[in-house]
Amino acid sequence: MILCLDIGNTNIFAGVLQEGQVLMRCRYPTEKAACTSDIVGLFLLDVLRQHNIDPASIEAISACSVVPDLDYSIRSACIKYMGHDPLFLEPGVKSGVKLSVKTPHTLGSDRLATAVAALDCYPDRPLIVLDFGTATTVCAIQSDRVYMGGAILPGIKTCMESLCDKTAKLSSVNLIDKPNALGKTTEENIQSGLYYGQLGALKELVARYQENIFKQEPAFVVATGGYAQLFREENLFDALEPDLVLYGLEAVWAMNR
């Protein structure tokens, strides 16, 4: 069994995989005060036992992180409480993906992990990967496993939080799928703007990639991330893979074991 950790800006998304099957998954908030090595280590032990998984059965830990300030604490937690020094996906670690970008060292390791998994799930075809998290990211990958680049935009919840923080009279709303485009209340106006603003931006990016990069063969569009479900009926993507980053981390560990 492999414990995989995706250390994101909002949550640590964790999962235990065995031979490509996800046995459990959980999330833990990445608030710095709540992410000491002891707190994280005890949380991991407890959540494994709650899912009837013996911590001693974990063979290795594979991780990616976009929060460098937490890496030391997470590594210490894994060593002290799990008995394993985690493999972090970082420059120098084999991924099987060639990066055709100007600054490869700045590419988020979570984006690389999802690219690895998408290529494994849908081989020998060009891909566009949409990841709906704190930030929404778009990645273009050629069929020969060359990562071409992409785009980053604020995630739908991040947009809502920013709108509330910067205005005096607007408040948080429930994020829903397919809201009325023509809002009749302030709440509906916000829901419409958030949802269709995100949808419109992604449709434009996907269309431009299809037209300018994947001229010979249209790319297969894969979605992942916590907010992808909101857009499942919009014909925006061809497949929804919620655990893509976990599969990618498992694959990276196998390449570097």
N, C-alpha and C positions, 0 to 999 in steps of 0.2 A: 504494500500500500504506500502511496505517495501523498504527502500533504502538500497542497499547492496554495500559495498565498499571493494574492494580488493586492498590493498596498496602494490604495488610491487616495484621492484627496478628501473623500467623504467617508469611505469605509475600507476596512480590510475585508476583501471577499476571499473566503477560505473554502477549500473543498478537499475531500479525500477521494483519490482515484485508485482503482485497481483494474489493470488491463483494459483501460479505456472506458470504464464504467464509473460514474460519479456515485459514490456511496453516501456522501453527506455534503452539505454546503451550509455556510453560515456567514454572517456579516458582523463586523465589530467596528464601532466608530473610531476614526483616526484623529481624535482629539488628543493633542500632545500630552495633556495632563493624565489622560486615561490610558496612555500607551507606554507605561514603564515596563521593563522586562518582566517583573514579577506579575503585574496585573495581566499582561498578555499571555504569559506562560501558563498561569493558573486558569485563564479563560480557555485556552486551547485544550488543556487536560480535561477540564470539566465538560466542554462541548463534545469532545470525543467520547467520553464515558456516557454522556446523555444519549448518544447515538449508538451505544453498545459496541464501540470500537476501542479495543485495548490500545492505549498509547504506545505500548511496547511493540505493537505490530507495524507501526510506521517505520518504513525502511529508509526514507529520505525525505527531504523538504526542498521544494523548488519555489522560487519567489521572483516576483518582479515588483518594482517600486517606482512611483513618481513623487515620493515624499522623502527625500534624502535625510531629513532630520530624524526620521523614525527608524532608519535602517539599522543603526547600532542597537537600539532597544529590541527590535524584532529579532535580529541575529542572536543577541544575548538570551532572549526568551527561548528561542529554539534550542540553543546549546544547553542551557541550564535545565530546562524542563522537559525537552523532548529527546535530548541526547544526540542531536544532529546539527551540524553546521550547514545552514541552508545554502543552496546554489542560487545566487542572484543572477538573473539575466542582465548582463552588462557587457560593455565592450570587452572582447576577448573570449566570450563564451560562444560556442558554436550554436547556430540557429538553423542553418541550412537555407538561409535567405540572403541574397545579395542585395545590398543597399545602394541604389542609384540616387543618392541624395547628397547635397553639398556638405552637410554637417551631420554625419551618421551618429556621432557621439551624443547629439542632442535629441535623438529620436526616443520618445517614451518607450520604455521596455514593455509596457502593457500593450502598446500598439504592435510591437514586434511579436509578442506572444500570440496575439489574436491572428496576426498574419500567418504565423507558423501553423496554427491549428486550421485556419481556413484553407490553406494549401493542402493540408493532409486530408481534410474532409471533402474537398472539391478539387482534386488534382487535375493537372493538364488543361487548365482553362484560365483565362484572365479573370481577375476578381476585383470587386470593389467591396471593402469592408466598412460598415457603418457601426460605430460604437457609441451608444447613448448612455453617457455617464455624467459626472460633474461637468466635464466638457464633452461635446459631441465631436467625434473625430471621423474623418473619411480617409481611407487608404486605398491606393491603386496599386495592384500587383499583377505583373505579367505572368503568363502561363509557365515561363521558364524560371519562376521563383525569384524574379527581380522586383524589388520593392521600389516603385517609381516616385512616391511622394503622396501628398494628400492635403487635407485642410483641417483646421481646428476652429470650432465656434463654440460659444457658450452653450452648455446644456440647457434643456428646457427649464429645469428647476433653478439653475443658476440665474437664468434670465428673470425668473419670477422674483427671486431673492434680491437681485439688483434693483428691479423696478420698485419693490417695496422699500428698500433702503434709501432710495434716492427721491422718493416722493412722499408728500405729507399725508395724502388722503387715500392712497392705494394700499390694499392689504393682500395677504396671501390668499390664494384660491386653491381648490382641489384641481389637480391636473387630470383631465379626462380625455378620452379619445373621441374624435369627431364631434367637437362642440359646434354649436351654431356659429357660422361665420359672421352672421349679422347679430351681434350681441344686443340684447334689449336691457340689460342691467350692467352696472360697472363690472360685476364679477364675470358675466358672460363676455364682456368686451376683453377683459384680461385673458380669459381662457382662449378666446378666439385668436388674439394676437400671439400668444405664446405658442399655441399648437400650429397654426398655419404659417407663422413666421419660421418655425423650425422646419416644417414640412416643405415650404417653398424653397428655403435655402438649400436643403438637401436634394430636392428634385433638380434644381439648377446645377448643382455641383456634379451630380451623377450624370446628367445629360451632357455636360461639357466634357467629362472624362470619356464617356462613350463616343462622343463625336471627335474629340481631338487626340485621344490616346489609343482607344481600342477600335480603330476604324475597320480592321479586317474581321474581327470577331467580337461581338458584344460581350461585355464582361458580365459575369454572374455576380449578383449583389447579395451579400450576406450581412445580416444585422445581428448585433449582440448588445449587451448592456441593460441596465435596469429599466430604462424608459423605452426600450424598443417595442414593447408590447402595445404601447399607445398607438403605434403606426402600422400595426399588423394588417389592417384592411385597406391601406392606401396605395397598394401596388408599388410601393417604394422599393421593396427588396424581394428577392426570390426565395430566401430561406432565413429562418430565425433560429439562432444557436445561442441560447442564454449562457452556456458554460464554455464559450469558445476560449477564453483566457486560461481556464483551468486545463483544458486539453492541450493548449499550447505549452504551458509550463511542464506538463507531464512529458510532452514530446522533447522539449529542450533538455530535461533531465536525462531522458533516455539517450540522447545524442552525446552527452557529456559525462555519463556515468563512469 
